Amino acid sequence: MNKKLYFLLPLYLIFFVMNAQEIPVSNIKKQIADYKNDIRGPYYRIKWFCKNGTIRAPKDPCPDSIGGGIQHASYKEEVIKLGKEHHIFFGEILAHTNPTEFWDQKNNHSRLKQYQIGKYLSSVDNGWILRKGQYYRGAVQSEDEETWGVDFYKWLLKTDTNLDAHYFLIRQSLRDIPHDGDNNIAQAMRSQSKIIADEFPEFMDARIKIHGKPDKTDIQLVTNFRNKYENKLSPELKKSFTKLNATLAKFYEPVDVATLQKKLNRIKTGDSLKKKVASFLKLYKDTDAVQVSVPQIATILYEIRKNITTVTDSNDRLLTLDLSNELESILLKKTQEWKPDTVKELMQKVYTLSHTAAATGLIELWEWEAVHNDLQKYSTKDELSIASLNDFLYTTRSIVEWSAAMGKANYEEIVDIYTTFEPKAYGFIDDRIRSTIALDLGETVSTLGSFIAVKSSMSNAVMNINNQSSVRGLNPGYALGTLVVVEGSPENVEVDTKNIYIFQKPPSDLKPVAGIMTVSEGNLVSHVQLLARNLGIPNAALSNENLKALLSYDGQRIFYAVSDKGNVILKPENEMTLIEVALFSKTERNKNKITVPVDEIRLDQINILNMANVNANDSGKLCGPKAANLGQLKSMFPEQVVEGLVIPFGIFRKHMDQKMPDGIKSYWEFLNDIFKEADRMRVANTPEKEIEVYQLAKLDILKEAIKKMPLEQSFITELENEFQKVFNGAIGTIPVFLRSDTNMEDLKEFTGAGLNLTLFNILSKDKIIEGIKNVWASPYTERSFKWRQQYLLNPENVFPSILIIPSVDVAYSGVMITKGINVGNEEDLTVAFSRGAGGAVDGQSAETHLISKNTSRLLSPARQSDYLRLPVTGGTSKQITTFEQPILNPKNIQNIRTLAQTIRDTLPAKTQSDYKGAYDVELGFKNDTLWLFQIRPFVENKRAKSSDYLTSITPKIDDTQKIKLTSKL
C-alpha cells in the first residue's frame, strides 16, 4: 500500500490565494458614495420581470399569456458587474431572485449574509446606499418581497440537513428577510440610539446602556434625557428621539399571548411539538416571577430546536421558527429583570441562559450534551468548594466564548471583506451578538467570576475596567511596552517586539511581541501559542467588552504580568514598583537567552538520506529534529508513519559555497559578513534597532539570492533516483510536502514551532526543485530571524535541512500535548483538532479536549468553517463545514490515549534520553486510521514558571474552602 503524509500551511494564506482576484476597494468606496447621493441608489430603472424570463419596459406589463410577472427596479450595470466578478451584491431585490443562488451554499451563504449586512448598514447609516434611493417609487415592492420570502423559506426548510447544519444562521436570517410583515425591533432600537449618539455625543452613556444592559427603564431614561437637553436638540434630533421612544415602547410592551396563540393556530399539523408549545402558552403568565418564566421559555425554545425536524410541512416549520424568535425576544427582555441575590440563584440563571444558548443555536446540541451534566450536578448542593465553583465558572465562561464564536464563524469572513470598503460593517457581528442571549450570559458569568475571585483572593488588576473576572491568564510571564489594541482584523498589522498587543485573534504569522491578549482563549496548541509559552511571553484571554474598555489606553506604556495561576496585572508604567522596574534590567533580559551548540553538526554528509535510516540521535547533527524524530517514530510505529527523504545540513552548506549573483562573495561569506558587521556596529554603540534594520535588509538580499541559487546537477539526479526508490514513483507523480527542518527548533528550551517554511502537496518536479531553494531561504525571513533573535544568542548559526514526505489527504488533523494545559494535570492529554489538513497548528478555532484515563472533557468546539483537502493532482481544495457534529469520535479518542501511553512508556528508552517532560505530537485521521506526523518536546518557559516575582503575585488559594450557596452576592 502506498502510504502518504501531509503537512501544513496557514489557512488564511491559502484562502487568499484561492480568492486571488482582488476586490477593487477604492472603486467600491466611490460607488457607495455615489449611490448615497443618487435618487435611484444602485438601481437603473423600473422594469417588468416576466415569469418566462423576459424583461419588459415599465409601461409594457407581462401579459397573462406568458404567466404574468412582477415590477421592480433593475440594477445599474456596475452593480451587476460587481456581483459577477467579485461576488459582491448591493441593494439586493429578492423578488425574482433564484433561491438557490441566494442561499449561495457553495460560497458559504455569502449572498444571504450580504443581504443581512446591507439591512444593518441601512439601519445605522440612514439608508446607506439607499439614502435617497429608498424613496425611489416602485423600486422594491414589499408585497412581492414578502411573497418571495415565504416561498424561499418553504424551499429552504424542506431539507432537514439545512436546519441541523444552519440553525443559527436560519433563525438570524428570519429577522432580516421579509416573510410575514415582520420587523426587527431590537435592532431598530440599537440603531436609532446609535444615530442619536453619533449626532449628539452627550447621549453616548444612554446609548451604551441601551446596547449593553437594556431594560424597560430605558423608556424613562430617554424621556428624561430629551427633557434635559430639549433646548439643544435640532428638529431632526427631536424627530429621532420621538422615533426611539416609540420603538422602546413597542419593544417593552407586555407580551400578547393571544397573538402568539394565533400564530400557533396557523400551524396545520398537530404533532407533539405543537402540543408542547400550546401547553406552554396556556400556562404562561407575563406576571410570573422571572426566575420561573425565563427557565420555562428556555425549555420550550430547546424543545423547538430539538424537535423542529419532526414537523413535516415546511410552512409549519417556518411558523414554528418565527414563534421561536418571538419567544427568544420575550426571554431577552425578561432576563434583564432577573436580579439574583444569592450564589445559588446566580448559578441557576447562568445555567438557564446557557440552556438558552443551545436552544437558539449559539452552541450546538452535542456541545450542550457534552457539558450540561457538569453544570446540573451542582443544582442540588447547598454548598460548594472553591474548586467546584471554579469548575462551574470555567465551563460557563467557555459557553460564553463558544456562543460569541458562533456569530463570528458565520459572519466574520464576509464582514472582513465589507469592512475594507465600508468600515461601519464591522459593527454587524457585535449587533448580532447583542440580539442574542450571549450578552446577558457573559455579564451574568462575569458576576459569578467576580464573586469567586473575592472569595478565593484570585483577583485581577487590569487598569480600572469593569468585569475584570472575564480576564484570565494563559501563559505566565511579564512585559513592559506600548499597548496596542487591535479591534479589527489583525492580518495587516505590523507588530513591534517592544509592544503589547490586544487582538480579537492573533495573526497566524505573528512576529515576536512583548505580550499578547486575545478575545477568547483561542487555540491552546497553535504555533503562536506554543511560541508564547516557550518564550515566557505573557498571554491572557479577555472578553470583547474588556477589549473595548482598554481601547482608551491604546498607545500608553504599560506593565503586564500573568502569574502561573492565571491572575493578570495591567497598569501604567509610572505605577510600577521598584521590583517590577528591576525585572527589565539588561542583566535580567540576557538571562532569557541560550546558545545553540553547533560543534556536533556534520557537514560532511552530502548525500540524500532515507528517513527510515535516521533517528533521534541524528537531530542537530545530520538534520533537524523533524526528520530525526519522524525517523524514530517510523521505527516505533511503521504502519502509522510514511516513508521520507532527508536533505541533510551538508547539502545546504555545500551549495552555499557557490558565488552570489554578483560573483564577488560566496553565499556563506555574505551571510557571515552580515553578522560580523552587526558585531562591529554594537562595539560602536549603534542603536540595536538600527542594527536590526541593517541585518534584515542584508538577509532579504541573501534570501532572494538563495531562491535563485543553481542546484548541482548531481544533487538533482540523486533526488530523482531516491524519490523513485523510496516512494515507488517518479518525481512529479506523487504530491509531497517539503518541510524546513533546522538545527534551531524543537530544543529543550526553544521550540521554534512554525517559524520556517513548509510547502504543501507539491506535485511537479520543477515546483519541488524551486521549493527546495525556497525552504533553504526561509530561515532568513524577517519573522523567523526576529523570533530566533529574541531568544538565542547565536541566531546566525542556523542550518536548514529538508524533510520530504508524501501527502495524506486526512479528514481531520491536530495536535496532542501529553499533559493538561491550563486545566487538568500532568497525566492528562490536551488535544486540539480541525477538519482537513493543517489542523490546529495555525491558530484555527479547533475542537479541544482534555483527555484523561477514563474520560474526555470538551474544552472548546471548532468554529472554523473553512478547511483544506489535498487532491492527488497537487495543491489544495477549499471546503466548507458546519458544526452540528463533533470532529473526534470515541474510537479516535481511545486511539489517542493508546498512542500517548506508548510514547510515554517507550520513547525515552528508545532514544536513550533523560527527557522527562511532555511531548507535542502532530497527528491526523483518514478513514479512522491514525497517522503520525511529528513529535517534539513540549517546551515551557522555566524562568517564567520559577520567577520570584510571578510567585509573589500568585495568590495562595484554598481550593477546599466551602462556600454556602445561600451567600449573598
C-alpha positions, 0 to 999 in steps of 0.5 A: 500500500502506498502510504502518504503524509501531509503537512501544513500551511496557514489557512488564511494564506491559502484562502487568499490565494484561492480568492486571488482576484482582488476586490477593487476597494477604492472603486467600491468606496466611490460607488457607495458614495455615489449611490448615497447621493443618487435618487435611484441608489444602485438601481437603473430603472423600473422594469417588468420581470416576466415569469418566462424570463423576459424583461419588459419596459415599465409601461409594457406589463407581462401579459397573462399569456406568458404567466404574468410577472412582477415590477421592480427596479433593475440594477445599474450595470456596475452593480451587476458587474460587481456581483459577477466578478467579485461576488459582491451584491448591493441593494439586493431585490429578492423578488425574482431572485433564484433561491438557490443562488441566494442561499449561495451554499457553495460560497458559504451563504455569502449572498444571504449574509450580504443581504443581512449586512446591507439591512444593518448598514441601512439601519445605522447609516440612514439608508446607506446606499439607499439614502435617497434611493429608498424613496425611489417609487416602485423600486422594491415592492414589499408585497412581492418581497414578502411573497418571495420570502415565504416561498424561499423559506418553504424551499429552504426548510424542506431539507432537514440537513439545512436546519441541523447544519444552519440553525443559527444562521436560519433563525438570524436570517428570519429577522432580516428577510421579509416573510410575514410583515415582520420587523426587527425591533431590537435592532431598530432600537440599537440603531436609532440610539446609535444615530442619536449618539453619533449626532449628539455625543452627550447621549453616548452613556444612554446609548451604551446602556441601551446596547449593553444592559437594556431594560424597560427603564430605558423608556424613562431614561430617554424621556428624561434625557430629551427633557434635559437637553430639549433646548439643544436638540435640532428638529431632526434630533427631536424627530429621532428621539420621538422615533426611539421612544416609540420603538422602546415602547413597542419593544417593552410592551407586555407580551400578547399571548393571544397573538402568539396563540394565533400564530400557533393556530396557523400551524396545520399539523398537530404533532407533539411539538405543537402540543408542547408549545400550546401547553406552554402558552396556556400556562404562561403568565407575563406576571410570573416571577422571572426566575420561573418564566425565563427557565420555562421559555428556555425549555420550550425554545430547546424543545423547538430546536430539538424537535423542529425536524419532526414537523413535516410541512415546511410552512409549519416549520417556518411558523414554528421558527418565527414563534421561536424568535418571538419567544427568544425576544420575550426571554431577552427582555425578561432576563434583564429583570432577573436580579439574583441575590444569592450564589445559588440563584446566580448559578441557576440563571447562568445555567438557564441562559446557557440552556438558552444558548443551545436552544437558539443555536449559539452552541450546538446540541452535542456541545450542550450534551457534552457539558450540561451534566457538569453544570446540573450536578451542582443544582442540588448542593447547598454548598460548594468548594472553591474548586467546584465553583471554579469548575462551574465558572470555567465551563460557563465562561467557555459557553460564553466564548463558544456562543460569541464564536458562533456569530463570528464563524458565520459572519466574520469572513464576509464582514472582513471583506465589507469592512475594507470598503465600508468600515461601519460593517464591522459593527454587524457581528457585535449587533448580532451578538447583542440580539442574542442571549450571549450578552446577558450570559457573559455579564451574568458569568462575569458576576459569578467570576467576580464573586469567586475571585473575592472569595478565593483572593484570585483577583485581577488588576487590569487598569480600572475596567469593569468585569475584570473576572472575564480576564484570565491568564494563559501563559505566565510571564511579564512585559513592559511596552506600548499597548496596542489594541487591535479591534479589527482584523489583525492580518495587516498589522505590523507588530513591534517586539517592544509592544503589547498587543490586544487582538480579537485573534492573533495573526497566524504569522505573528512576529515576536511581541512583548505580550499578547491578549486575545478575545477568547482563549483561542487555540491552546496548541497553535504555533503562536501559542506554543511560541508564547509559552516557550518564550515566557511571553505573557498571554491572557484571554479577555472578553470583547467588552474588556477589549473595548474598555482598554481601547482608551489606553491604546498607545500608553506604556504599560506593565503586564504580568500573568502569574502561573495561576492565571491572575493578570496585572495591567497598569501604567508604567509610572505605577510600577514598583521598584521590583517590577522596574528591576525585572527589565534590567539588561542583566535580567533580559540576557538571562532569557537567552541560550546558545545553540551548540553547533560543534556536533553538526556534520557537514560532511554528509552530502548525500540524500538520506532515507528517513527510515535510516535516521533517528533521534540521535541524528537531530542537530547533527545530520538534520533537524529534529523533524526528520530525526524524530519522524525517523524514530517514530517510523521505527516505533510505529511503521504502519502509522508513519510514511516513508521520507527523504532527508536533505541533510545540513551538508547539502545546504552548506555545500551549495552555499559555497557557490558565488552570489549573483554578483560573483564577488562573495560566496553565499556563506561569506555574505551571510557571515559578513552580515553578522560580523558587521552587526558585531562591529556596529554594537562595539560602536554603540549603534542603536540595536534597532538600527542594527536590526534594520541593517541585518534584515535588509542584508538577509532579504538580499541573501534570501532572494539570492538563495531562491535563485541559487543553481542546484548541482546537477548531481544533487538533482539526479540523486533526488530523482533516483531516491524519490523513485526508490523510496516512494515507488514513483517518479518525481512529479507523480506523487504530491509531497510536502517539503518541510524546513527542518533546522538545527534551531527548533524543537530544543529543550528550551526553544521550540521554534514551532512554525517559524520556517517554511513548509510547502504543501502537496507539491506535485511537479518536479520543477515546483519541488526543485524551486521549493527546495531553494525556497525552504533553504531561504526561509530561515532568513525571513524577517519573522523567523530571524526576529523570533530566533533573535529574541531568544538565542544568542547565536541566531546566525548559526542556523542550518536548514535541512529538508524533510520530504514526505508524501501527502495524506489527504486526512479528514481531520488533523491536530495536535496532542500535548501529553499533559493538561494545559491550563486545566487538568494535570500532568497525566492528562492529554490536551488535544486540539483538532480541525477538519482537513489538513493543517489542523490546529497548528495555525491558530484555527478555532479547533475542537479541544479536549482534555483527555484523561484515563477514563474520560474526555472533557470538551474544552472548546468546539471548532468554529472554523468553517473553512478547511483544506483537502489535498487532491492527488493532482497537487495543491489544495481544495477549499471546503466548507463545514458546519458544526452540528457534529463533533470532529473526534469520535470515541474510537479516535479518542481511545486511539489517542490515549493508546498512542500517548501511553506508548510514547510515554512508556517507550520513547525515552528508552528508545532514544536513550534520553533523560527527557522527562517532560511532555511531548507535542505530537502532530497527528491526523485521521483518514478513514479512522486510521491514525497517522503520525506526523511529528513529535517534539518536546513540549517546551515551557518557559522555566524562568517564567514558571520559577520567577520570584516575582510571578510567585509573589503575585500568585495568590495562595488559594484554598481550593477546599474552602466551602462556600454556602450557596445561600451567600449573598452576592 
